[in-house]
């Protein structure tokens, strides 16, 4: 898992975001139905290799086509997505499904109702 750096002179605290899945409302980012909001990022303390996480919500409507300029992991929390790529892969994703989207992937997201996912990407905050 992790490692202990004994050279650290002072304790480093974790961050806690209680009930974030049910209380955080990501802002609209595209079309009339695609919402994305970063919750936490390491870019202020590690600008050379930042990671950023947050929530992505898509509601029924216009498909979102996204070209990844960074690596990202995503887990589906609620609802469902239909996810496809340019290589011909297609998945009906439901709660508990996990995805890795490599840098360079062009992904299309659609949903028949709505889907909510949590992501962690190798990027700075706000750089999606």
N, C-alpha and C positions, 0 to 999 in steps of 0.2 A: 504494500500500500504506500504509505508515506515514509519519510525518513526524518530523523531528528538532526537538526543542525545545532551542535553544541556551541558554535561560535556566536550565536545570537545572544546578545547581552540582556535584552528585555523581552518580555512575553509579547507574542503576536496574537491578537484577538481574532476570532472568527466573526463573520457577519451573519445575522439571522433575519429572515424575512417571513414572519409568522403568517400563516394562512394566505400566502401570496397567490396561490392558484385560484382562490375564490374571491380575493379582494382587489388584486391588481388588474386594471383595465388598460390593455395596450392601446396606443393611439393608431388611428387609421394611417396606413402607409401607401396603399395603392388601390386603385379602382374604388368601388363603393363598399368593398367587403373584406379587405385584407388588413389585419391589424398586427403590429409587432412592437414590442417594447422591451428594452434592455432593463434588467433588474440589477445586475451586478457586473463589474468588470475589474480586471486586474491591471488595466492599462496605466493607471496613475502610479502604481508601485512597480510595474514591470512593463515598460513601454516597448521592450525589444521582442517579447513573446507574449502578448496579452491574450487572455481568454475572456469572453463576454457571454453572459447567459440571460435568458429572459423567456417571454411567452409569445407565441405566434397563434393567432386565431384567424380562421377563414370561415366566412359565412357563405351560404348559397349565393351564387351569382357568377361574376366574371372569373375565369380561371386566372391564377397567378403563375406567370412564367418567370423563374428566377435563375440568374446565372451566378453561381457561387464563385467569388474571388478569394475565398478562404475555405478552410476545412470546417465542417460543422457536424455535430451529433444532435439528433432530435428524438424525443420520445413522445408518443401520442398519449395524451392524458384523458381526453374526453371526445365524444363524437367520432367522426371518421373523416379520412381524406382519401381521395384517389390520387396516387402519386405516380408520375411517369418520368422517364428520362429519354434523351436522344438515342440511347443505345437500344431502346425497345423494351426496357423493363417497365412493368406496370404492377402496382400493388394497391389493393383496397386495405388501407391501414386503419387499425382500430386501437383502442386503449391498450397500452402495454407494448406496442410495436416500437422498435428502435431502428433508426436509420443513421447511416454515415453518408454524408454528401461530400465527396472530395472536391477540392479546389478545381475549378474548370467545368464542373457538372452544370448542365442546364436542365432544371427540374420544373415540371408543371404540376401545380397543386389545384385540385378541385374538390368540392364536397357537395353531397346531396342535401345537407342540412347545415351542419357546422362541424368544425374540428378545432381542438385546442391542443397545442404541443408546447413542450419545454425544450429549449435548445441551449447548446453551448458551442460557441464558435471561436476559432482562432483569429480574432480580430479585435480592434479597439471599439470602445463604446460608441454607438451611433454610426458605425461604419457599414451597416447592412445595406 
